Amino acid sequence: MATMGSLIGLVNRIQRACTVLGDYGGGDNAFSSLWEALPSVAVVGGQSSGKSSVLESIVGRDFLPRGSGIVTRRPLVLQLHKTDEGSQEYAEFLHLPKRRFTDFGAVRHEIQEETDRITGKTKQISPVPIHLSIYSPNVVNLTLIDLPGLTKVAVEGQPESIVQDIETMVRSYVEKPNCIILAISPANQDIATSDAIKLAREVDPSGERTFGVLTKLDLMDKGTNALDVLEGRSYRLQHPWVGIVNRSQSDINKNVDMIVARRKEHDYFATSPDYGHLASKMGSEYLAKLLSQHLESVIRARIPSITSLINKSIDELESEMDHLGRPIALDAGAQLYTVLEVCRAFERIFKEHLDGGRPGGDRVYGVFDNQLPAALRKLPFDRHLSLQNVKRVVSEADGYQPHLIAPEQGYRRLIEGALNYFRGPAEASVDAVHFVLKELVRKSIAETQELKRFPTLQADIAAAANEALERFRDEEVDKEGNPGGNPQATAAMDRYGEGHFRRIGSNVFSYIGMVSDTLKNTIPKAVVYCQVREAKQSLLSRFYTQLGKKEGKQLLQMLDEDPALMERRRQSAKRLELYKAARDEIDSVSWAQ
Ligand SMILES: Nc1nc2c(ncn2[C@@H]2O[C@H](COP(=O)(O)OP(=O)(O)OP(=O)(O)O)[C@@H](O)[C@H]2O)c(=O)[nH]1
């Protein structure tokens, strides 16, 4: 397994990569899952509780901005890297990757500047962290997140909401189960009123991830001590309390060196009548080691769950990338290929609707099995061939002139009149099938995953398909001629009598019945042949011909993606890269000796 420190370094690297991608703790962004899975130490405390002093003491350097009001307005992710004895100390910011700071006064200045860069001079707070790495022989490997001090009142120039905003931001860090809470409280204040302990108690009631730190032990009233707190009687935590003596304000003013201050702190505990028996477990140096060991062991325990989170996310992202499709190619040939590929996917789905596999095609047969026969049955042939009507039509056609064999004109008119009635149901079938096909085009477009990203191409395909369907329908209507021929005129001679007209009516009726039976079969055949079969075979044929003539620019217009989708692909690709890099990092550390 990995060496001590390499695990902390691993988490540091993943955290930095997360920040570059906008994945950081405390933000309400959607991508904070990996950051949240990484164990980290967050420093919380009320204003002036000594937070900055503890951090500086752990680092052994003076580098944090000071001043009145709320100085820490963005989280500071402080990554400490232990280097070989005698090597030069330096600091580096993630936002200034090429610059090494050896002057810690300049580090302080840059923290201030970088805070203002995001929050402006408005004194607002922001959850976007500043990453600072310090390389020094005087540190232990450790990552700490410095958060704005909890406060009760806004100071001049700061909005009223800042009190609540700070609490919300601090809470968003400490409530995460992987966050180790470094709760700073001053010893010269009642522990029951400590902001840090109040918050820690809320988010970690069992105290298993809270480290209590008591500062300003040297400022307690003479004759009192903090043993009740330090020995865990006042407020019990799973980890032992650590007492600290930082530089006083006057030490700071006198620029007392941090390493000297560490030594003074050490002496304070070693010679203290109250705390002498606890001396080996007090002081900032001890605190740093304690935290480093703890962080290391927490990370070690979490590695399997982090790895499985990463693997799961990689799977999810890869399937999302598949779903979103490849980015659009730049050359016209590849663009044409993409358009054709998408069109074919659409056609495949459309055919599945007609041939089975997807629903809807059966509605075509509903038209033939139910709608058409019902419409044919309803045709008013009884009325048309009633004795009265036959008499009228035949008389009008042939006049008073007696016909020799049969009333030819009369037959002709009766039959033509009857055949005209067939036109209605035939056209209704054509229209009904046309409507079904249009509906299937609409459905198929909606079901073509590949088309989802291209709204313009979607509209183009819909227009081309519907135009083709209109064309198939119109061509069919044109072809539909007179469906029957002439009947064999009956030579029935019972002139002018009722029997004569009744016979004419019945002759025409049986002929019409035959035509109707034939049409019941031929209309579906014609419709399937002209509309359905054509739709299956050549729905997009013209569109393909037009595509062939298009230039690169026009093709690109068809492939204009929804910008939101392009952004999603970009984000997913970056996240995928992050997770893969994180997996590689973990692999390399896990296998190192
Ligand atoms: N004597 C003494 N003074 C301390 C100790 N810790 C902090 N101080 C002083 O208390 C004041 C506040 O300390 P900081 O470390 O700035 O406290 P902070 O919590 O970072 O404060 P803000 O950043 O303003 O929220 C400074 O004047 C420190 O010198 C300590 O242990 N002993």
The ligand as an SDF file (V2000), in Angstrom:
LIG
                    3D

 32 34  0  0  0  0  0  0  0  0999 V2000
   -2.2180   35.5690   23.3450 N   0  0  0  0  0  0  0  0  0  0  0  0
   -2.7930   34.8760   22.3590 C   0  0  0  0  0  0  0  0  0  0  0  0
   -3.3650   35.5540   21.3720 N   0  0  0  0  0  0  0  0  0  0  0  0
   -3.9250   34.8220   20.3910 C   0  0  0  0  0  0  0  0  0  0  0  0
   -3.9590   33.4200   20.3930 C   0  0  0  0  0  0  0  0  0  0  0  0
   -4.5930   33.0000   19.2920 N   0  0  0  0  0  0  0  0  0  0  0  0
   -4.9480   34.0980   18.6110 C   0  0  0  0  0  0  0  0  0  0  0  0
   -4.5720   35.1930   19.2600 N   0  0  0  0  0  0  0  0  0  0  0  0
   -4.7920   36.5710   18.8680 C   0  0  0  0  0  0  0  0  0  0  0  0
   -6.1710   36.7280   18.6240 O   0  0  0  0  0  0  0  0  0  0  0  0
   -6.3820   37.5910   17.4970 C   0  0  0  0  0  0  0  0  0  0  0  0
   -7.2140   36.9040   16.4650 C   0  0  0  0  0  0  0  0  0  0  0  0
   -6.5140   35.7930   15.9690 O   0  0  0  0  0  0  0  0  0  0  0  0
   -6.6620   35.2910   14.5040 P   0  0  0  0  0  0  0  0  0  0  0  0
   -5.7960   34.1230   14.3620 O   0  0  0  0  0  0  0  0  0  0  0  0
   -6.5210   36.4100   13.5760 O   0  0  0  0  0  0  0  0  0  0  0  0
   -8.1470   34.8370   14.5920 O   0  0  0  0  0  0  0  0  0  0  0  0
   -9.1140   34.4320   13.4130 P   0  0  0  0  0  0  0  0  0  0  0  0
  -10.0580   33.4410   13.9810 O   0  0  0  0  0  0  0  0  0  0  0  0
   -8.3580   34.0200   12.2400 O   0  0  0  0  0  0  0  0  0  0  0  0
   -9.8270   35.7870   13.1790 O   0  0  0  0  0  0  0  0  0  0  0  0
  -10.6240   36.2820   11.9050 P   0  0  0  0  0  0  0  0  0  0  0  0
   -9.8260   35.9050   10.6990 O   0  0  0  0  0  0  0  0  0  0  0  0
  -10.7430   37.7410   12.1030 O   0  0  0  0  0  0  0  0  0  0  0  0
  -11.9140   35.5630   11.9380 O   0  0  0  0  0  0  0  0  0  0  0  0
   -5.0120   37.9780   17.0070 C   0  0  0  0  0  0  0  0  0  0  0  0
   -4.6730   39.2170   17.5690 O   0  0  0  0  0  0  0  0  0  0  0  0
   -4.0860   36.9240   17.6020 C   0  0  0  0  0  0  0  0  0  0  0  0
   -2.8220   37.4020   17.9080 O   0  0  0  0  0  0  0  0  0  0  0  0
   -3.3520   32.7430   21.4770 C   0  0  0  0  0  0  0  0  0  0  0  0
   -3.3270   31.5250   21.5810 O   0  0  0  0  0  0  0  0  0  0  0  0
   -2.7930   33.5420   22.4470 N   0  0  0  0  0  0  0  0  0  0  0  0
  1  2  1  0
  2  3  2  0
  2 32  1  0
  3  4  1  0
  4  5  2  0
  4  8  1  0
  5  6  1  0
  5 30  1  0
  6  7  2  0
  7  8  1  0
  8  9  1  0
  9 10  1  0
  9 28  1  0
 10 11  1  0
 11 12  1  0
 11 26  1  0
 12 13  1  0
 13 14  1  0
 14 15  2  0
 14 16  1  0
 14 17  1  0
 17 18  1  0
 18 19  2  0
 18 20  1  0
 18 21  1  0
 21 22  1  0
 22 23  2  0
 22 24  1  0
 22 25  1  0
 26 27  1  0
 26 28  1  0
 28 29  1  0
 30 31  2  0
 30 32  1  0
M  END
$$$$
